């Protein structure tokens, strides 16, 4: 029942996301990005930003200046993770459910459920995430005729490992001790498996769905969300992570993917493309005659 319940809940969320992507393809969850008209209008409205972009013409350097959305995502994710860490420290809010969930999982565990949960959990481990990412990079870079696929996946997968371990070091939270049903190492907050699953499978969904039909993008997005939630749930049910650890891991993983996707211009996977749009707007002399395009 544990496994069926977890898979059912994860699949339901995945189906909702897939339906949303299918219904509103312009708001593709696998491709967060800033529209070119929005970037153009923002640059034209801010004289200081225009001047700064003129002095920094390298797309890689200018991307951080052009993509305000990326900064907002980082700030929002950092705030959410900070709040979860504070809850864990003070045993308040969502953290109140941590021991209850761990105890409930231990009481309902069976040999077969533990084996199945352990198998699902491996989809967030490095031994599975890295080979899958390499395989997708090989096949999709050939299909898309783009080496940017390698750079994008390297940034997403490698970066999330670094971020998760850095947060673990500073928070230094102990793992549950009620009934650990699987092997583990290191500190608890955030869940490294949840972070890896959230970031990696979202990135794979973006790459796989690039230049394919809306149905393919929808299925890829739904599968990515479902796998991440399923992996995160197994960490709680196996007794090796608290619920707040998993929540923080999912937030961190999806936020990191969104930032990387923005930097690479969404489905186009052209690094710095938003910055190039900003540079073109900054390079043109301001005029009172020309009407400014409105963000879409």
N, C-alpha and C positions, 0 to 999 in steps of 0.2 A: 504493500500500500504506500509506503514511503516513496518508492521510486515512481510508481504510477502517478501519485499526487504531484510530485515535483515536475515530472515530464509533462503532465497535463497542464499545470499552471504555466510553465515556460512556453509550451506550445500555444496556449491561448494568447499570451502576450505577443508572441511572434506573429500569430495570425492577425491580431489587431494592427500591428505595425505594417505587415504586408498589405493589408487592406488599405491602410492610410496612404502608403506609397503608390498603390495601384489606383486609388481614387484621386489623389492629388499629386500627379507626377512632377509638377512644378516645385513641390516641396519634398523632394526626394530625401528621405532620412539617411540614405547612404552617401549623400553628397552635399554636406553643409558648405555653403559658399556665400560670398558677397557678390551681388549682381554688379556688372560693370557700370551701369548708369548710377548706382548708389555710390560707388567709389568716386566716379567722376564728379558728381554733385558735391560730395563731402570735401574733396580737395579744393574745388572752386570756391566753396564758402569760407574756407579758413586760410587766410593769407600766410600765417606763420607755417602752417603745414606745407603750403605750396613752396615757400622759400626753403624749408628743410629738405623737401624732396628734390628740389633743384640741385642742392648741394650733395645729395646722396643718390647717385644714379644706378648703383648696383642693385639688381632686383632682390638679391638675397638680403641685402641690408635694408632695403626700403619696405620689404614685405611687412615687417613688424609695425612700421609707421602707417601703412595703408590699411591694414586689417584691424580696425578698432574692435570688430567682433571677436577676434581671437583673444584680445586682452580681456574683454568682458567675460568670455568663457573661462579663462584662467582665473580671474577674480572670483567668479561665481563658484567654480569648482573648489577653489582654495577655501572659500568661506564655508561651503558645505562640509568639506573634509575637516576643517577646523572645528565646526560645530559638533560633528560626530566624535571627534577626538575628545572634545570637552565633555560630551555626554558620557563617553567611556571612562574618563577620569573621575567624574562625579557620580556615576551610576544614575544618571537622570535621562529623561526623554526616552528615546528608542533603546538606550542601553539597559533600561529596566527589563526589557524582554530577553536580553542576552542569556542570563542563567535559566530562564524558563524554557527557552527554545533548546538549549543544550541538554537540559534534563529530559525534556519531552523526546528529543531525538534518541537519547540513550535508552530510554524506557521502551521505545518502539522499534529498536534496531533488531534485525535478524541477520543470520549468516549470509543469506542470499541477497538481502537488501544492501548489506555492507559491501558485498562483492560488486553489485551493480553500480552503487554510488561511487565506489572507487574507480570503476572503469570510466564513468562519465567525467569524474573529476580530472582525469588525466588529459582531457581536452583543453585544460587550462594550464597544463604543465609545459615546461620548456622542451621536454622530449617529444611532444606532439606539436606544439605551436610552431617551433622553429622549422621542422621538416615540412609541415604543411605550407608555411609561408614561402619556403624556398621553392617548393613544387609549383605553387600558384605564380610566383615571380617568374619562373622559367617559362611556363606555358602562356601566361598572359602578356609578358613582355614580347614574346614572339608574335602573339595574335595582334597586339596593339602597335607593334613595331615601335616600342618606346622603352628606353632604358630607365626612364623616370620611375617605372614600376618598382624596380629594384631599390632605388633611392627612397621612395615613399615607404615601402614595406620595411626597409632597414630602419628608417627613422621612427616609424610607429612601434615596431616590435622591440627594437633595441632601446628606444626611449622609455617605453613603459616599464621595462625591467629596471632601468636606472631610477626612474621616479618612484616606483613602488618600494624599492630597497632603501632609497633615501628617506622616505617618509617613515618606514619601519624603524630606521636607525634613530630618528629623533623622537618618535612617539614611544617606542620601546615598551609595548604592551604585552603582558604575558598571555599565553594561549589558554583555552579552557582546560580544566583538569578533571572534568566529571567522568568522561568515558571516551577517550580518544580511540577511534576505530581505524585510523589510517596513519601512515608515517608522515612526519612533518619536520621542518627545521626553521630556525630563526624566530623572530618575534611575530606578533599577531596582526597588528594594524598597519596598513590595510591588507586584505587578502591578496596575495600575489597572483593566485590562480584566477580570481575574479577580475583583477586588473588586466591580466594578460588576455583572458577570454573576451572581455568587453572591447579592448582596443584592437586586438588582432583580427577577430572575426568581422568587426565592422569594417576594418581596412580591406580585408579580403572580399567582403561583399561589394565595396565600392569598386575595386579592381575588376572583379568578375562581372559586375553589372555594367561596366563602362562600355559604351557603344553597343549595348544589347537592348532588347525590348523592355518595355515597362514591366511586363510580367516577370521577366528574369530578375530585374532590379528589385521588384517587390518580394519575390521569393528569397533572394539573397539577403535582403534586409531583415525579413522575418526570421530566417534561419539564424542570422548573426545574433539577433536579440535573444532568441530562444536558447541558443547554446550558452551565451553568457550568463543568463539567469539560471539555467540548469547547473552549470559549473559552480556558480556562486552558492546555490542551494546545497549542493553536495558538501561543500566545506563546512556548513553549519551542521548538516545532518550526520556528518562523520565525526563531529566533535572536535575539529582542529581549528575552527575559527568561530568567533562570536558573530552574531547577526550584524552588528555595527561594522565589523571588519569587512564583511562582504559588501555592505552598502557603500562604504568608502571606496572599496576597490572598483566597484562598477562605476561610480562617479568619476574616479580618477582615470580609468581606462577610456570611457566614452569622451571625456573632456580632452584627453590627449589626442585621441583620434580626430576629434573635431578641429583642433588647432592645426594638426598636420594636414588634414584635408583642405582647410582654408588656405594654408600656405601653398599647397599644390594646385589651387584653383578648382577643386572639386573633381568631377568626372574627367575633366581635360587632362589632369595629372601633368600640368606644366608648372614647374616650380617658379614662383615669383610672378605668375601671370597677373594676379591682382595688382601687384606693385607696378608692373609695366603700364597697366591702365592708369594708375595714379600718376606715374611719371609723365605720360602723354598729356594728362590734364594739367599738370604742374608746368610743363614746358610751354604751353600755349599762353600768350599774354592775356591778362584779364581784360574784359571788355564789358561795358555797361549796356551794349547793344544786344549781345547774344543772350538768349534765354537759357537758363540753366535747366538741364534735364532733371526730372524728378525721380527719386528712388522708386524701384519697383519691388 
